[in-house]
Amino acid sequence: MSRHTTILSLALAAVMLAGFGCARAARDTTGFAVHEEATVKAPMEDAWQAVKTVLREQEYDIYTRDKRGAFTAYSDAHRVLMVQPKREKYTIDVIPVSDSETKVVVEGVRQIYGVTLLTYPGWHDRKLTDNTQARALLDAVAAKLGGAPAVQDAAPADKG
């Protein structure tokens, strides 16, 4: 009886220790987004249409479009060396400043597809370090509206 109890105790301890190493809380994603913004010389409706057109031309998957001025768009998911799928998520806000000017704000995060013991399979945010695509989206919107942005707004300091 003693031998059986010892083996069972060791097996239970091994299972508990294995669980402690795998389970972890979700990452804090504060400050992960790349932030670019500009004010363009165009009314809100024209800017909204230009953003929609640019996202379609650059072949982004538009997940959400809201007439109040919000877009959520994703790049194509891709794998590097047949490993975890990756993509970028862009949130574009079109905010009226006046009747003839609109602020366009682009935020981007990198996402990976994965699962932990505490989450369902899904896309998880990671820090995006390259703002080239966000800047390209903003420049294409400005070009579509007939020129350079009226004001290139400075990106806020990175908090992460």
C-alpha positions as CSV (number, residue, x, y, z in Angstrom):
1,M,0.0,0.0,0.0
2,S,2.9,2.3,0.8
3,R,4.5,1.9,-2.6
4,H,1.2,2.6,-4.4
5,T,0.7,5.8,-2.3
6,T,4.2,7.0,-3.1
7,I,3.9,6.5,-6.8
8,L,0.5,8.3,-6.8
9,S,1.9,11.2,-4.8
10,L,4.9,11.6,-7.2
11,A,2.6,11.5,-10.2
12,L,0.4,14.1,-8.7
13,A,3.3,16.4,-7.8
14,A,4.7,16.1,-11.4
15,V,1.3,17.1,-12.9
16,M,1.1,20.1,-10.5
17,L,4.6,21.3,-11.3
18,A,4.1,20.9,-15.0
19,G,0.9,23.1,-14.7
20,F,2.8,25.9,-12.9
21,G,5.3,26.3,-15.7
22,C,2.7,26.5,-18.5
23,A,-0.1,28.7,-17.1
24,R,0.5,32.4,-17.2
25,A,-1.5,35.6,-17.4
26,A,-2.1,37.4,-20.6
27,R,0.5,39.9,-21.7
28,D,-0.1,43.6,-20.9
29,T,-0.5,45.2,-24.3
30,T,-0.3,48.8,-23.2
31,G,1.8,50.9,-25.6
32,F,2.1,48.1,-28.2
33,A,0.5,50.2,-31.0
34,V,2.3,52.2,-33.5
35,H,0.5,55.6,-33.7
36,E,0.6,57.9,-36.8
37,E,-1.8,60.8,-37.4
38,A,-2.2,63.7,-39.8
39,T,-4.8,66.4,-40.5
40,V,-5.9,66.5,-44.1
41,K,-7.7,69.3,-46.0
42,A,-11.0,67.5,-46.7
43,P,-14.4,67.2,-45.2
44,M,-15.1,64.1,-43.0
45,E,-17.2,62.3,-45.6
46,D,-14.5,62.7,-48.3
47,A,-11.8,61.5,-45.9
48,W,-13.9,58.5,-44.9
49,Q,-14.4,57.5,-48.5
50,A,-10.6,58.0,-49.3
51,V,-9.7,55.7,-46.3
52,K,-12.1,53.0,-47.5
53,T,-10.7,53.2,-51.1
54,V,-7.1,53.1,-50.0
55,L,-7.7,50.0,-47.8
56,R,-9.3,48.2,-50.7
57,E,-6.6,49.2,-53.2
58,Q,-3.9,48.0,-50.8
59,E,-5.8,44.7,-50.4
60,Y,-6.4,44.9,-46.6
61,D,-9.2,42.8,-45.2
62,I,-11.7,45.4,-43.9
63,Y,-13.3,43.8,-40.8
64,T,-15.2,46.9,-39.6
65,R,-16.2,50.1,-41.2
66,D,-18.3,52.6,-39.3
67,K,-19.8,55.7,-40.8
68,R,-18.9,57.5,-37.6
69,G,-15.3,57.3,-38.7
70,A,-13.7,54.1,-37.6
71,F,-12.1,51.2,-39.6
72,T,-10.5,48.0,-38.5
73,A,-8.4,46.3,-41.2
74,Y,-6.0,43.4,-41.3
75,S,-3.1,42.5,-43.5
76,D,-2.9,39.0,-45.0
77,A,-1.9,36.4,-42.5
78,H,1.5,34.8,-43.3
79,R,3.8,32.2,-41.8
80,V,7.6,32.5,-41.5
81,L,9.3,29.1,-42.0
82,M,6.0,27.3,-41.5
83,V,5.7,28.4,-37.9
84,Q,3.1,30.6,-36.2
85,P,0.8,32.8,-38.4
86,K,1.4,36.5,-38.2
87,R,-0.5,39.6,-39.4
88,E,-0.9,43.3,-38.7
89,K,-4.1,44.9,-37.4
90,Y,-4.7,48.6,-38.2
91,T,-7.3,50.8,-36.6
92,I,-8.0,54.0,-38.5
93,D,-10.1,56.8,-37.0
94,V,-11.4,59.6,-39.1
95,I,-12.2,62.6,-36.9
96,P,-13.7,65.8,-38.1
97,V,-11.7,68.9,-37.0
98,S,-13.7,71.5,-38.9
99,D,-15.9,71.6,-42.0
100,S,-12.9,71.5,-44.3
101,E,-10.3,69.6,-42.2
102,T,-10.2,66.0,-40.9
103,K,-7.8,64.2,-38.6
104,V,-6.8,60.7,-39.7
105,V,-5.3,58.5,-37.0
106,V,-3.7,55.1,-37.8
107,E,-2.8,52.7,-35.1
108,G,-1.2,49.3,-35.8
109,V,-0.2,46.2,-33.8
110,R,1.4,43.0,-34.8
111,Q,-0.6,39.9,-34.1
112,I,0.3,36.2,-33.8
113,Y,-2.1,33.3,-33.7
114,G,-1.6,31.1,-30.7
115,V,-3.1,29.5,-27.6
116,T,-2.1,29.1,-24.0
117,L,-3.7,27.0,-21.3
118,L,-5.6,30.0,-20.1
119,T,-6.9,31.3,-23.5
120,Y,-8.8,30.0,-26.5
121,P,-7.0,29.8,-29.8
122,G,-6.9,33.3,-31.3
123,W,-5.0,36.3,-32.3
124,H,-2.8,37.9,-29.7
125,D,-1.3,41.4,-29.8
126,R,2.4,42.0,-29.9
127,K,4.5,45.1,-30.3
128,L,4.8,46.5,-33.8
129,T,8.2,48.2,-34.2
130,D,8.0,49.2,-37.9
131,N,5.6,52.1,-38.7
132,T,6.3,51.9,-42.5
133,Q,2.8,50.4,-43.4
134,A,0.9,52.8,-41.1
135,R,2.8,55.8,-42.6
136,A,2.1,54.4,-46.1
137,L,-1.6,54.2,-45.4
138,L,-1.7,57.7,-44.1
139,D,0.3,59.0,-47.1
140,A,-2.0,57.2,-49.6
141,V,-5.0,58.7,-48.0
142,A,-3.5,62.2,-48.2
143,A,-2.5,61.6,-51.9
144,K,-6.1,60.3,-52.7
145,L,-7.5,63.6,-51.2
146,G,-5.3,65.6,-53.6
147,G,-2.0,66.3,-52.0
148,A,0.1,66.2,-48.9
149,P,-1.4,66.3,-45.5
150,A,-2.1,69.8,-44.1
151,V,-0.4,69.1,-40.9
152,Q,1.9,66.1,-40.0
153,D,1.1,65.5,-36.4
154,A,3.9,64.3,-34.2
155,A,3.5,60.8,-32.8
156,P,3.2,60.7,-29.0
157,A,6.1,59.2,-27.1
158,D,6.2,55.4,-26.8
159,K,5.0,54.3,-23.4
160,G,6.4,50.8,-23.6
